């Protein structure tokens, strides 16, 4: 069994019936999954490595099988397997959207491969035209230098630069001669650029398109040739650029790199637009722990699952478990969101910062009295003392479709009696055996506090018990 499989087994054991809203459960999960960010993955076979990467990719070109073959060939030859990730310093800030492919690069690094992080100090002067509706104002050397100043520090939580290279493409692009460039351009079909929808749209709308932008992807491809990349990572909006890298490597008589694209993460506002600083729907990698935590707690519920997939080390099997519990009502969306927020804070600032941010958020926003909740169903203890808890929940309250479903909620620690006094809540988990006991017996066992309100919580649903 691989080290990753052992970790997944431990997490699945924690998830089995645990109260996902409890601080103790969150701390257990976070300790295990945060440790994965430094977990040695070199014991995975080339096929397992390729499958792990493919699970988070939009495109893997030409195929996962070819990726596995290239990894195996590099290992057999005793040479580094070179993983390329490039970014143009068009802004001083890196946000979680940029981190998605960087997290994949981190996994490659932990598989024992060599990551080359390329800063496009020359290509930034052209400006990547991908997805743009108009030409980008040119950047000066001063703009680029200012934007570069914090790049390495911002991505260090994901990339170990003691084992990776940080290079600037000016190192080789400043040496390219005009005959070199013309020689490559002469063998690149114009159709490769004209197939770009963003170019066709701009031309149809009468917007400008410079020759420099037209050849941007060819210039960027020189990076792959210079480092003889085995694989390159980028967002799905980079697909055509990365395909050009394969073409130019082929022209240069090199084995074309494998292309891996990752999804563009949706912004925190949940409107469907990608995460972007200009839209204000982003989480910066330099943001404080409390800010990161709070921004992620504000996302719509439908973003929790894709964020878990793209920003954490959770596996699909683990995500399916919590998704199922959400559907069954044995876990609350806010509990899963807190786990997500803790994961990202821990990645950027460490476990202690994540715990502190969770406590701070709870103190400020999450402490909520059931007494302030309107229209809660009320169960009279006097009228229902002899009703069994299972029948009461499934029939009278209609909180569950059957008594068997109530038992499953109890098995997963989602069935509780909660005593509340002056906003302070004291929950008592109820066992599966409690489902067959009467309401009077269950209440009598815990002994309601004088002056306290008593509530029955079934998954996410709550009813007040009126003495």
N, C-alpha and C positions, 0 to 999 in steps of 0.2 A: 504494500500500500504506500502511495506517495505521501510526502509531507502535507501536500494540499488536501488529499483525501482524508488524512487523519484530522486536519483542522475542520473540514466540513463535517465529519462525524461528530466532533465535539460540539459544533454549533447546532447541528440538528438535534442533539440531545438537549441542549439548553432550550431550543425552540419548542420542544415537545411538551406542551401543556403549560409553559411558563406564562406568567402575567407580563405581557410585553410592555405594559405601562409602568411597571415597577422599576425604581432606580436600580435595585440590585440586579435585575435581569439585564437592563440596559448596560450596566457596567460590565457584567460577564461577557455579553456579546461584543462590546466595544473592545475589551481587552483581547479577545480572540481574533477579531477581524482586523484590528489595527496591527497586530503582530504579523498578519499576512503581508502587509506592505513591505516587510523586509524578509519575507519567507523565501528561502532558497528553493527555486523551482527547477534546478538543474537535474533533479532525479526524474523529471518527466521525459518520456521518449519524444523524438521529433514529431511523431504523429499526435501525441497528446499536447505538445506545445502548440502545434498548428491549430488543433481543435479549440484550445483555450483562447487563442487569439481570434479565431473565426467567430466564436460566440458573441463577440462584441463589435464585429465589423459589418459595415454596409456592403462593402465590396472586398473581395480578396482575389486579386488577378495575378496570374491566371487561375490558380486554385490552391486550396489548402494542401493538396497532395504535392504540388510543386514546392510550396513553402517547406514542407517536411523534408522533401528531397534535398533542397538547398541547405537546410540545417544539417542534415546528415552528411552531405558532401563536405561542408566546412569542417565538421568535427573529424571526419576521416582524414582530411588534409592537414589537420592541426592548425588551421588558421582561424582568425576571428570571423564571426558572422556579423556583418556590419549592418546596423539598423540606423536609418537616417530619419531625423525629424527637423524640419526647417521652419523658421518663422521670421517674417519681416518686421523690423522694429518701427512700425507705423504709429504706435501709441506707447506711452510709458507703462501702461498697465496690462497685466495678464489676468484673465478671469477664468472661472470654472469651465467655460466653453472651450477655451484653449487647452484645458487640462485633460480633456477626454482622450485625445490621441497620446498625450504625454504619459498618461496612466498605462496605456498599452506599451509604450516604450519602456516604462519601468518594469513591466512584467518580462519583456525581452531581456532586460538587464539582469533580472533575477534568475532567468533561465541560463545565464552565463554568457550572453552575447554582448557585443560591443556597440554602445549607443553613441552616435555622433549627432550632437545638437548644433545645427547650423543657423547662425544669425545672418540674415540677408542684408548686410550693410550696403551692397551694391544694388540688389534687386529692389530694395525699398525705394530707391530713387526713381525706379520705373513705376512701381505700384502695381500690385496684383489686381488685374481687372476682373477677377472672378466675382460674378454676381452683382457687379456695379452697373448703375444706370447712367453714369456719367464719368468723365475722366477724373482722376484723383490729382489734387494739387501736388506739385513736386515737393519732395522733402529736401531740406538743405543738410549739409554735413552736421551742422549744429543741432538740427532737429533729431537726426539719427543718434548722435552721441548722447543727447539728453534722454531719449527713449531707451537707449541701451543700458543706461546706468544701473537699473535694478533688475534686469531680466534674469540673470543667473540666480540671484537671491530668491526671486519669486517662484522659480520652478524647482528649487533645491528640495522642497518637501517630497518631490516625486522622483527626482533623478539624483543619483549619487555621482557627483562630478569628480570624485576621486577615482572612479572607474569608468568615466565617460569623457568624451572630448567635446569641448566647446570651441567651435571654429567660425570664422567669418568668411563669407564667400568672396569678399574682396581679395582674399589671399590668392585665389586663382583667376577670378574674373578680371581683375586689373591687369592681368598678363595676357588675356585673350587678344589676338591680333585680328584685324579686319579680314585677312584671308582665312583665318580659322573660322570666324563667324559665318562668312559667306559660304565656305565649304560645307558647313552643316546645314545652313538654310537651304542650300541648293538641293538637298536630299530630303527635306521635310515637305510633304504635300500641303498645299495651301488649305485643302479640305479639312485637315486636322484642326485648324483654327476656325474655319468658317462654319464648322458644325456647332460651334458654341452658341447657345441660345442667347446669352447675354450680349454677345457681339452683334448678332442679327437684330436684336431688339433695339439696341442703341442706334444702329445705322438706320433702321426703319423709322425711328422716332426723330431722326435728324440730329442726334447727339454726336459729339466728337469721339473718335477712336484713333489714337496715335499709333504710328508704326511701332514705337517702343512697346506699347501695350500689346500689340499684335504678336511681337516676338518674345514677350515676357516668359512664356512657358519654355521656350528654347533656351533662354539665358538661365532660367532656374534649373533646367535639366543638366547644365554643366556641373552643378553641385554633385549630382549623382555620379557623373563620370569621374570627377576629381577624387572622390572617396571610394569609388568602385562599390557602391551600395548594393547590398543583397536584398534589402527590403526598405520601403519608405512608407511612413505614416502621414496621414493628413485627414482633415475633415472631408465629408462627402462633396463639399463644394470645390474641392481641389482635384476631383477625379480626372478632368481633362488635362490639367497641368501634370499630374502624375503619369498619365498615359504618355504624354510627350517625353517624360523622363525615360520611360522604357524605349521609346523610339530613338532618342538621341544616344542612349547607351548602345543600342543595336547598331546605329550608324558608326559608333566609335569602336565597334567590334568587341563589345563587352557583353557578358550575360545579362540580359535585362533584369532589373530589380523586380521583386514582387511588390505589388501595390496594395496597400490596405487603407481603406477609408473608414472613418467612424461617423456616427450620426452627429448632426448639428444639434446641440442641446437646446431645448426650448427655454426661453427666458422665464424668470421667476414670476412674471405677471400672468402667465398662463394663457396669453392671447394667441399663441401659435407662432409668434415671431421668434427668431433665434436670439439667444443671449447676446446682448450688445451693450457696450458702454453708452453709445449714443441714444439708446432707447431707455436707459436707466434700469433695465431688467436683468442686471448681472450681479454676480458676487465676486468681488475682487480677491485675488490670492493674498493681498496685503491687508485685507480688512481685519478688524479686531475679532477675537473669538465671539464676543457677544453680538457683533454685527453679523458675522457669518451665520451664527445660530438663529438669530432673529429673522434674517432674510429667508432662510430655508424653512423656518416654521410658517412663514407667510405664503408659501407656494400653494396653489390649488391641489386638492387631493390627487387629481389624476396625474400629476407630475412625480409623485413619490416613487412609483415603480420604475419609470425610466431613469430617474436620478440615481436610484439604488443600483441600477444596472451599469450606468456609465461613470459614476463618481466614486464607487466603493469597490471593495474586493469581494462582495457577496456573489455567490454563484446562483445560477438559474434555479437550482433545486431549493436553495434557501429562500429565494425571493418567492417561489411558488408557495412555500409553506405559509409565509406571512400574508400573501395575497388571498389564499384560501381562508385563512382565519378572518381576514377583513370581510370576505363574502359571507362567512358563517355568523358574523357578528360577535366573535370571541376576541377580537382585537379592535381597538379604536384607531381611526386614521391618524389622530394626533399622536398616539403612542409610536406608530411607525415613523411618523415625521420626526419625532424627537430622536429616534434611533438614527435616522438619516442625517439630521443636523449634527448629532454627536460624531458620526463617522467623518464628516467633512472637517469639522473643527479639529478633531484628533489628528487628521492627516496634515493639516496646516500648522497646528499649534501644539499638539501633544495631548495625551490622555487627561492630564490634570486640568488643562484649559477646557477640554470638552466637558468634564464633570462640573467645573465651575460655571460654565455657560449654561448648562442644563439647570443647575440650581438657581442661577440668577433669573433665567427665563421663567421658571416655575414660580419663584417668589413674586415676580412682577406681573405675570399675565395669566398663569394657569390655575391659580388657587381660586376655585369657584365653589360656592356653597350651593348644595341642592335646594336649600331653602329659598334661594333666589330664582330657581327655575320654575317657570309658570307651567300650568296644565299637566303636572305629573299625575299619573293615575294613583288613586288612593285605595289601599286595601285595609279594611277594618279587621283588626286582630280579633275583636269580639265576635264578628260574624264568620270569620274564616279560620279560627284557631284549630278546628278539627280537619281542615283540608290538608291533604298532603302537598308538599311543596311542588312536586312535579305537576300535579293536576292544577294547582293554583296558577303556576306560571304558564302552562300550555293552554289551559282552557279559560280560566277566568280573566287573566291578564292578556292572553293571546301574544305572549312574548316569544314563543317558540312553537314550531309546528307539531311537536309531539313530546311525550315524556322522555323518549329516547334522546331527542335533541337536547333536552334540559340536562340529561346525564352527560352528554358530550361537552356541554358548556362547563359543567362542574369538573370534568376530567381535565379540561384545559385551564382550570383555575379562573374562569370568568364568572363564577357564581359567588355572590358575596352579600353579607349583611353589613351595612355601614351605619355606624352611630355618629351623629354630627351634633356638635355643641359649640356655639359661637364661631362657626366656620371651620373648626377643627374636625377632621374626619378620622374615624378609627375603623378600618375595614376588617372584617373577619371572613376569610375564604371558607366556603362551604364545600364539603366533600360530596362525592357521588352518592354515598350512603344517605346524605341529608335529603336527597330528592324524595326518598320514601317516607321521611318523617313529616309530621304535621307542622304547620306554621307555628303553632303554640309551643311545640317541643323545641323547634330550632331557636325561636326567640328566647325561650326559657334557658337554653344552654349558654347563651352568651350574656344574658342578663343586661337588659337595657339600662343605660345610665339615667339617673334622675335628671330631668330637665333637658334631655337630649332627644333629637328627632331620630327616627329609625327608618332606613331605606333598604330596599331589596334591589340589587343590581344584577342584571342578567346580560352578560356581554356588554353592549353599549346602552341597554335600556334600563330605566330606573323607575321604581314605584315607591311611594311613601307608605309606610305601615302606620296606620292610625290606631293607637292603643285605645 
